[in-house]
Amino acid sequence: MSMSLPPIFYHCFKTPLPYTKALVLQEHIHAHQLLSRKTSHHHRDYLLLLEHRPVYTFGRRQLESSEEITLEASRLKGLGADCVSTKRGGETTYHGPGQVVGYPLIDLGRTSPPMGIRDYICRLQKTLEAHLLEAHGIQHIPSEHTGVFLGPHTKVASIGVQVRHRLTTHGFAMNITEEPLAWFDRVVACGLTDVKAGCIARASSTAPNPSSISVAAELPGLITRFGRVIGRDMVELDVSAEGEVEDAIRAIERDAVEMDPWPRTPMS
């Protein structure tokens, strides 16, 4: 894929975001990209990197069993987490502090020929696998399931995407610190009954101790490897500039800073 394609603009959020507000932001950017593509052909592609406040999300294949989801959501809210039904692929998963979430909002039709969805998902997986190996000396193991596994029963990263009009939303999540693990233990994540969540902090061969691992330290390497695997230059978004997307990002960051603290561990 040629680097002559326009760059992908990235932004790293410093405060964990509520899942619903990040979902609204994705939809806002998707609509803006679609309109810009129709009117000017100069639409931008983005990569948003962030942590979420504690939240359990349900995938679109679960929406048919809405009564079961209602009961499960009630239980999970009792732990202190939000619960949200989404249109991404996959089943129940958790997002929260200590986990990096990546939302690539890119136009798969920019390449010639257009990038297929399977190829795109494969590239996301290769990005995460490359980061584990190059930054931490962690070798993943192949799996029949989507996502990145450290062993037959240990999953460190998940992938769930949605593509409409060749424009992507949702993306990937990778556990960095140990903080997400207690939350994952309260659900059957991704419908895999014999699989537990792992994290970089426990598996890294390059870190002196687990407490030396942080989400912020992982971001530069992830950005570089994402650009390399997708085949695009990466440019930091100037969120102080005037623009519809920049305005929306500033607004969600202001709201996140003003919110009450979140529970660091499950409440019951």
C-alpha positions as a LaTeX table, in Angstrom:
\begin{tabular}{lrrr}
\hline
Residue & $x$ (\AA) & $y$ (\AA) & $z$ (\AA) \\
\hline
Met1 & 0.00 & 0.00 & 0.00 \\
Ser2 & 1.47 & 3.34 & $-1.03$ \\
Met3 & 2.55 & 5.98 & 1.46 \\
Ser4 & 1.34 & 8.52 & $-1.15$ \\
Leu5 & $-2.09$ & 8.12 & 0.40 \\
Pro6 & $-3.09$ & 10.94 & 2.78 \\
Pro7 & $-1.95$ & 10.52 & 6.38 \\
Ile8 & $-4.03$ & 9.22 & 9.26 \\
Phe9 & $-4.50$ & 11.81 & 12.00 \\
Tyr10 & $-4.24$ & 10.40 & 15.51 \\
His11 & $-5.29$ & 11.69 & 18.92 \\
Cys12 & $-4.58$ & 10.25 & 22.37 \\
Phe13 & $-7.11$ & 11.09 & 25.10 \\
Lys14 & $-5.60$ & 11.72 & 28.53 \\
Thr15 & $-8.76$ & 11.10 & 30.62 \\
Pro16 & $-10.81$ & 7.85 & 30.47 \\
Leu17 & $-13.99$ & 8.43 & 28.46 \\
Pro18 & $-17.53$ & 7.12 & 29.00 \\
Tyr19 & $-18.21$ & 4.53 & 26.33 \\
Thr20 & $-21.45$ & 6.14 & 25.16 \\
Lys21 & $-19.81$ & 9.52 & 24.58 \\
Ala22 & $-16.99$ & 7.90 & 22.61 \\
Leu23 & $-19.60$ & 6.04 & 20.56 \\
Val24 & $-21.38$ & 9.33 & 19.77 \\
Leu25 & $-18.02$ & 10.84 & 18.78 \\
Gln26 & $-17.34$ & 7.95 & 16.40 \\
Glu27 & $-20.76$ & 8.36 & 14.81 \\
His28 & $-20.20$ & 12.12 & 14.49 \\
Ile29 & $-16.86$ & 11.61 & 12.75 \\
His30 & $-18.30$ & 8.87 & 10.52 \\
Ala31 & $-21.07$ & 11.20 & 9.34 \\
His32 & $-18.58$ & 14.03 & 8.83 \\
Gln33 & $-16.29$ & 11.77 & 6.77 \\
Leu34 & $-19.19$ & 10.54 & 4.66 \\
Leu35 & $-20.41$ & 14.05 & 3.92 \\
Ser36 & $-16.91$ & 15.37 & 3.19 \\
Arg37 & $-16.23$ & 12.46 & 0.85 \\
Lys38 & $-19.37$ & 13.25 & $-1.14$ \\
Thr39 & $-18.82$ & 17.00 & $-1.35$ \\
Ser40 & $-15.07$ & 17.62 & $-1.48$ \\
His41 & $-13.21$ & 14.26 & $-1.64$ \\
His42 & $-10.82$ & 15.65 & 1.01 \\
His43 & $-12.08$ & 13.77 & 4.05 \\
Arg44 & $-9.58$ & 12.84 & 6.77 \\
Asp45 & $-8.94$ & 9.44 & 8.36 \\
Tyr46 & $-8.40$ & 9.20 & 12.11 \\
Leu47 & $-7.06$ & 6.94 & 14.85 \\
Leu48 & $-8.40$ & 7.64 & 18.35 \\
Leu49 & $-6.52$ & 6.03 & 21.24 \\
Leu50 & $-7.99$ & 6.09 & 24.74 \\
Glu51 & $-9.04$ & 4.36 & 27.91 \\
His52 & $-12.69$ & 3.95 & 28.88 \\
Arg53 & $-14.37$ & 4.30 & 32.22 \\
Pro54 & $-15.48$ & 0.77 & 33.35 \\
Val55 & $-18.04$ & $-0.58$ & 30.87 \\
Tyr56 & $-19.31$ & $-3.92$ & 29.60 \\
Thr57 & $-20.47$ & $-3.93$ & 25.99 \\
Phe58 & $-22.62$ & $-6.41$ & 24.07 \\
Gly59 & $-22.10$ & $-7.21$ & 20.37 \\
Arg60 & $-24.74$ & $-7.20$ & 17.66 \\
Arg61 & $-25.09$ & $-11.01$ & 17.57 \\
Gln62 & $-26.51$ & $-10.84$ & 21.13 \\
Leu63 & $-29.26$ & $-8.34$ & 20.40 \\
Glu64 & $-31.81$ & $-11.06$ & 19.59 \\
Ser65 & $-31.73$ & $-12.33$ & 23.19 \\
Ser66 & $-32.70$ & $-8.97$ & 24.69 \\
Glu67 & $-34.32$ & $-10.44$ & 27.83 \\
Glu68 & $-31.10$ & $-12.22$ & 28.77 \\
Ile69 & $-29.12$ & $-9.04$ & 28.10 \\
Thr70 & $-31.43$ & $-7.06$ & 30.40 \\
Leu71 & $-30.80$ & $-9.48$ & 33.27 \\
Glu72 & $-27.06$ & $-9.59$ & 32.61 \\
Ala73 & $-26.84$ & $-5.80$ & 32.37 \\
Ser74 & $-28.53$ & $-5.46$ & 35.76 \\
Arg75 & $-25.95$ & $-7.77$ & 37.34 \\
Leu76 & $-23.01$ & $-5.99$ & 35.76 \\
Lys77 & $-24.23$ & $-2.52$ & 36.67 \\
Gly78 & $-24.20$ & $-3.72$ & 40.27 \\
Leu79 & $-20.42$ & $-4.06$ & 39.94 \\
Gly80 & $-20.15$ & $-0.35$ & 39.22 \\
Ala81 & $-19.73$ & $-0.52$ & 35.44 \\
Asp82 & $-21.82$ & 0.89 & 32.61 \\
Cys83 & $-23.48$ & $-1.54$ & 30.16 \\
Val84 & $-24.01$ & $-0.74$ & 26.47 \\
Ser85 & $-25.36$ & $-2.67$ & 23.49 \\
Thr86 & $-23.39$ & $-1.98$ & 20.29 \\
Lys87 & $-23.44$ & $-2.79$ & 16.58 \\
Arg88 & $-19.88$ & $-4.09$ & 16.48 \\
Gly89 & $-19.04$ & $-7.72$ & 15.87 \\
Gly90 & $-18.41$ & $-10.12$ & 18.75 \\
Glu91 & $-20.08$ & $-10.74$ & 22.10 \\
Thr92 & $-19.72$ & $-9.41$ & 25.65 \\
Thr93 & $-16.46$ & $-7.73$ & 26.53 \\
Tyr94 & $-15.08$ & $-5.24$ & 29.03 \\
His95 & $-13.33$ & $-1.90$ & 28.57 \\
Gly96 & $-11.77$ & 0.19 & 31.31 \\
Pro97 & $-8.70$ & 1.90 & 32.74 \\
Gly98 & $-5.48$ & $-0.02$ & 32.20 \\
Gln99 & $-6.57$ & $-1.05$ & 28.72 \\
Val100 & $-5.79$ & 0.82 & 25.51 \\
Val101 & $-8.69$ & 1.09 & 23.08 \\
Gly102 & $-8.08$ & 2.03 & 19.46 \\
Tyr103 & $-10.79$ & 3.40 & 17.19 \\
Pro104 & $-9.50$ & 3.63 & 13.60 \\
Leu105 & $-11.96$ & 5.74 & 11.59 \\
Ile106 & $-10.60$ & 5.18 & 8.11 \\
Asp107 & $-11.81$ & 4.83 & 4.53 \\
Leu108 & $-11.05$ & 1.33 & 3.25 \\
Gly109 & $-11.89$ & 2.54 & $-0.28$ \\
Arg110 & $-8.84$ & 4.79 & $-0.46$ \\
Thr111 & $-6.63$ & 1.94 & $-1.62$ \\
Ser112 & $-6.67$ & 0.43 & $-5.08$ \\
Pro113 & $-8.27$ & $-2.05$ & $-4.99$ \\
Pro114 & $-10.26$ & $-1.17$ & $-1.83$ \\
Met115 & $-9.14$ & $-3.00$ & 1.31 \\
Gly116 & $-11.54$ & $-5.79$ & 2.26 \\
Ile117 & $-12.93$ & $-6.16$ & 5.76 \\
Arg118 & $-11.08$ & $-9.42$ & 6.39 \\
Asp119 & $-7.80$ & $-7.86$ & 5.30 \\
Tyr120 & $-8.47$ & $-4.87$ & 7.55 \\
Ile121 & $-9.17$ & $-7.06$ & 10.60 \\
Cys122 & $-6.04$ & $-9.08$ & 9.80 \\
Arg123 & $-3.98$ & $-5.88$ & 9.74 \\
Leu124 & $-5.35$ & $-4.80$ & 13.12 \\
Gln125 & $-4.38$ & $-8.17$ & 14.52 \\
Lys126 & $-0.89$ & $-7.96$ & 13.00 \\
Thr127 & $-0.44$ & $-4.49$ & 14.51 \\
Leu128 & $-1.16$ & $-5.79$ & 18.01 \\
Glu129 & 0.98 & $-8.91$ & 17.54 \\
Ala130 & 3.90 & $-6.80$ & 16.29 \\
His131 & 3.59 & $-4.46$ & 19.26 \\
Leu132 & 3.69 & $-7.30$ & 21.75 \\
Leu133 & 6.77 & $-8.84$ & 20.17 \\
Glu134 & 8.77 & $-5.72$ & 19.31 \\
Ala135 & 8.02 & $-3.69$ & 22.45 \\
His136 & 7.87 & $-6.47$ & 25.03 \\
Gly137 & 9.33 & $-9.67$ & 23.63 \\
Ile138 & 5.90 & $-11.33$ & 23.93 \\
Gln139 & 5.18 & $-14.02$ & 21.38 \\
His140 & 1.49 & $-14.55$ & 20.66 \\
Ile141 & 0.11 & $-17.98$ & 19.80 \\
Pro142 & $-2.12$ & $-18.62$ & 16.77 \\
Ser143 & $-5.81$ & $-19.10$ & 17.54 \\
Glu144 & $-8.94$ & $-19.95$ & 15.59 \\
His145 & $-10.62$ & $-17.03$ & 17.37 \\
Thr146 & $-10.33$ & $-13.35$ & 16.47 \\
Gly147 & $-8.08$ & $-11.45$ & 18.85 \\
Val148 & $-4.58$ & $-11.94$ & 20.25 \\
Phe149 & $-3.75$ & $-14.83$ & 22.58 \\
Leu150 & $-0.74$ & $-15.39$ & 24.86 \\
Gly151 & $-1.65$ & $-19.03$ & 25.46 \\
Pro152 & $-4.49$ & $-21.42$ & 24.67 \\
His153 & $-6.55$ & $-19.96$ & 27.52 \\
Thr154 & $-5.19$ & $-16.39$ & 27.85 \\
Lys155 & $-6.39$ & $-13.53$ & 25.67 \\
Val156 & $-4.68$ & $-10.14$ & 25.75 \\
Ala157 & $-6.47$ & $-8.24$ & 22.97 \\
Ser158 & $-9.86$ & $-8.15$ & 21.27 \\
Ile159 & $-11.00$ & $-6.89$ & 17.87 \\
Gly160 & $-14.53$ & $-5.89$ & 16.90 \\
Val161 & $-15.27$ & $-3.62$ & 13.95 \\
Gln162 & $-18.11$ & $-2.16$ & 11.95 \\
Val163 & $-17.80$ & $-0.98$ & 8.34 \\
Arg164 & $-20.43$ & 1.18 & 6.63 \\
His165 & $-19.94$ & 2.88 & 3.26 \\
Arg166 & $-16.32$ & 1.58 & 3.43 \\
Leu167 & $-15.77$ & 3.74 & 6.56 \\
Thr168 & $-14.69$ & 1.91 & 9.72 \\
Thr169 & $-15.81$ & 2.36 & 13.34 \\
His170 & $-15.03$ & 0.49 & 16.59 \\
Gly171 & $-11.67$ & $-1.30$ & 16.53 \\
Phe172 & $-9.39$ & $-3.03$ & 19.06 \\
Ala173 & $-8.65$ & $-3.20$ & 22.78 \\
Met174 & $-5.52$ & $-4.50$ & 24.49 \\
Asn175 & $-4.97$ & $-5.05$ & 28.21 \\
Ile176 & $-1.88$ & $-3.19$ & 29.39 \\
Thr177 & $-1.92$ & $-3.20$ & 33.21 \\
Glu178 & $-3.47$ & $-5.69$ & 35.63 \\
Glu179 & $-6.40$ & $-3.40$ & 36.44 \\
Pro180 & $-8.87$ & $-4.78$ & 33.84 \\
Leu181 & $-8.41$ & $-8.43$ & 34.86 \\
Ala182 & $-10.72$ & $-8.44$ & 37.90 \\
Trp183 & $-13.49$ & $-6.95$ & 35.75 \\
Phe184 & $-13.00$ & $-9.56$ & 33.02 \\
Asp185 & $-13.28$ & $-12.30$ & 35.64 \\
Arg186 & $-16.95$ & $-11.36$ & 36.15 \\
Val187 & $-18.03$ & $-12.29$ & 32.60 \\
Val188 & $-17.46$ & $-14.88$ & 29.88 \\
Ala189 & $-15.63$ & $-12.49$ & 27.59 \\
Cys190 & $-16.29$ & $-12.86$ & 23.86 \\
Gly191 & $-18.31$ & $-16.02$ & 24.55 \\
Leu192 & $-15.16$ & $-18.09$ & 25.25 \\
Thr193 & $-15.89$ & $-20.08$ & 28.39 \\
Asp194 & $-12.37$ & $-21.49$ & 28.84 \\
Val195 & $-10.47$ & $-18.24$ & 28.19 \\
Lys196 & $-9.26$ & $-15.69$ & 30.76 \\
Ala197 & $-7.91$ & $-12.19$ & 30.20 \\
Gly198 & $-4.17$ & $-11.57$ & 30.26 \\
Cys199 & $-2.18$ & $-8.34$ & 30.16 \\
Ile200 & 1.17 & $-6.98$ & 29.04 \\
Ala201 & 2.23 & $-6.17$ & 32.62 \\
Arg202 & 2.23 & $-9.86$ & 33.57 \\
Ala203 & 3.68 & $-11.18$ & 30.32 \\
Ser204 & 6.36 & $-8.65$ & 29.36 \\
Ser205 & 9.94 & $-9.87$ & 29.29 \\
Thr206 & 11.35 & $-6.33$ & 28.97 \\
Ala207 & 9.72 & $-4.58$ & 31.94 \\
Pro208 & 11.55 & $-4.65$ & 35.32 \\
Asn209 & 8.22 & $-5.12$ & 37.15 \\
Pro210 & 4.48 & $-4.97$ & 36.35 \\
Ser211 & 4.06 & $-1.52$ & 37.93 \\
Ser212 & 6.47 & $-0.02$ & 35.38 \\
Ile213 & 3.96 & $-0.68$ & 32.57 \\
Ser214 & 1.49 & 2.10 & 31.70 \\
Val215 & $-1.01$ & 2.81 & 28.94 \\
Ala216 & 0.61 & 6.15 & 28.07 \\
Ala217 & 3.98 & 4.51 & 27.46 \\
Glu218 & 2.47 & 2.07 & 24.95 \\
Leu219 & 0.86 & 4.68 & 22.70 \\
Pro220 & 3.83 & 5.92 & 20.62 \\
Gly221 & 4.82 & 2.39 & 19.64 \\
Leu222 & 1.26 & 1.40 & 18.82 \\
Ile223 & 0.82 & 4.45 & 16.60 \\
Thr224 & 4.03 & 3.74 & 14.71 \\
Arg225 & 3.19 & 0.08 & 14.17 \\
Phe226 & $-0.39$ & 0.83 & 13.14 \\
Gly227 & 0.84 & 3.19 & 10.44 \\
Arg228 & 3.41 & 0.66 & 9.25 \\
Val229 & 0.96 & $-2.24$ & 8.99 \\
Ile230 & $-1.87$ & $-0.19$ & 7.46 \\
Gly231 & 0.60 & 1.50 & 5.11 \\
Arg232 & $-0.05$ & 5.13 & 6.01 \\
Asp233 & 1.85 & 8.03 & 7.53 \\
Met234 & 0.67 & 9.02 & 11.02 \\
Val235 & 0.27 & 12.70 & 11.97 \\
Glu236 & $-0.81$ & 14.02 & 15.37 \\
Leu237 & $-4.12$ & 15.88 & 15.17 \\
Asp238 & $-3.95$ & 19.51 & 16.29 \\
Val239 & $-7.05$ & 19.58 & 18.49 \\
Ser240 & $-6.58$ & 23.31 & 19.17 \\
Ala241 & $-7.39$ & 24.05 & 15.53 \\
Glu242 & $-10.83$ & 25.03 & 14.30 \\
Gly243 & $-12.84$ & 22.20 & 12.80 \\
Glu244 & $-15.88$ & 20.04 & 13.36 \\
Val245 & $-13.91$ & 17.01 & 14.53 \\
Glu246 & $-11.54$ & 19.08 & 16.68 \\
Asp247 & $-14.49$ & 20.84 & 18.34 \\
Ala248 & $-16.14$ & 17.49 & 19.13 \\
Ile249 & $-12.94$ & 16.09 & 20.65 \\
Arg250 & $-12.43$ & 19.16 & 22.85 \\
Ala251 & $-16.02$ & 18.91 & 24.08 \\
Ile252 & $-15.81$ & 15.23 & 25.05 \\
Glu253 & $-12.49$ & 15.82 & 26.83 \\
Arg254 & $-13.98$ & 18.68 & 28.88 \\
Asp255 & $-16.93$ & 16.49 & 29.88 \\
Ala256 & $-14.66$ & 13.59 & 30.90 \\
Val257 & $-12.54$ & 15.77 & 33.19 \\
Glu258 & $-15.63$ & 17.01 & 35.04 \\
Met259 & $-17.10$ & 13.55 & 35.75 \\
Asp260 & $-17.00$ & 11.83 & 39.14 \\
Pro261 & $-14.28$ & 9.21 & 39.81 \\
Trp262 & $-14.88$ & 5.66 & 38.61 \\
Pro263 & $-14.57$ & 2.46 & 40.74 \\
Arg264 & $-11.07$ & 0.99 & 40.50 \\
Thr265 & $-12.29$ & $-2.57$ & 41.25 \\
Pro266 & $-15.68$ & $-4.34$ & 40.96 \\
Met267 & $-17.97$ & $-3.28$ & 43.79 \\
Ser268 & $-19.43$ & $-6.69$ & 44.65 \\
\hline
\end{tabular}
